[in-house]
Amino acid sequence: MNHAPEALTFAREKAGLTKRSLAKQCGISEQLLCDIEAGRRNATPANLIKFASALNCPVVSLEAPAAAPRPGRASGRAGR
């Protein structure tokens, strides 16, 4: 998933927009927006740009955080 569903919901609510109004501004269905906010569907990069523009926020604030590398996994098991 390339977006953080909770971040999108937070930004939309902070902007005082309903799901219906944001979906209309972005040219997508309200159902698609509901699915994206619930994490059932992935937001495309183009939709993330539309959301950020409509919500007056940077795209990066809607993106999922990158997973941190797990220690000891790069070269196999330690101590063998």
DAHU-V340731 format. One record per run of one state. SS is the DSSP state (helix for helix, strand for strand, loop for the rest). FROM is the first residue (numbers start at 1). TO is the last residue. Records with the same first field share a line. If there is no record, write none. Layout:
SS->FROM-TO + FROM-TO
//
This chain:
loop->1-2 + 4-4 + 15-18 + 27-29 + 39-44 + 56-58 + 62-62 + 64-80
strand->3-3 + 63-63
helix->5-14 + 19-26 + 30-38 + 45-55 + 59-61
//
